[in-house]
Amino acid sequence: MLFLVESTHQTTATFKVNNQTHPVIAFQCKHIEALANHLKRNAVKVENNMDDGLGNLFLDFYDPDGNKFNVQCDKVMNVESGNSVPLLLSYTYLI
């Protein structure tokens, strides 16, 4: 469940750690490139499209109020038995 409360103060759904802004809300998807293209076609600000070096992909996007959101797409690794196992690097921020 997500609660949004209107405020008269200028706020965003982010927090800072070591002077870097992080989103409070993150999503996972299977087709991050398609999502990034869809968001851009619809004039959504998208940035930080990156690979963590292990093949896991991340991007940030912003809603019209400037709230930053994160999307990640986990790499699927093949193990020796031939089965595909997702490498999950999911995280939760508690503030």
PESULHU-V976587 format. One record per pair of residues at least 24 apart in sequence whose C-alpha atoms are under 7 Angstrom apart, sorted by sequence separation. I is the first residue (numbers start at 0). J is the second residue. D is the distance in whole Angstrom. If there is no record, write none. Layout:
i=I j=J d=D
i=I j=J d=D
//
This chain:
i=31 j=72 d=6
i=28 j=70 d=7
i=25 j=68 d=6
i=26 j=69 d=6
i=27 j=70 d=5
i=28 j=71 d=6
i=29 j=72 d=6
i=24 j=68 d=6
i=25 j=69 d=5
i=26 j=70 d=5
i=27 j=71 d=5
i=28 j=72 d=5
i=22 j=67 d=5
i=24 j=69 d=7
i=25 j=70 d=6
i=26 j=71 d=6
i=27 j=72 d=6
i=22 j=68 d=5
i=22 j=69 d=6
i=13 j=66 d=7
i=11 j=65 d=6
i=12 j=66 d=5
i=13 j=67 d=6
i=11 j=66 d=5
i=12 j=67 d=7
i=23 j=92 d=7
//
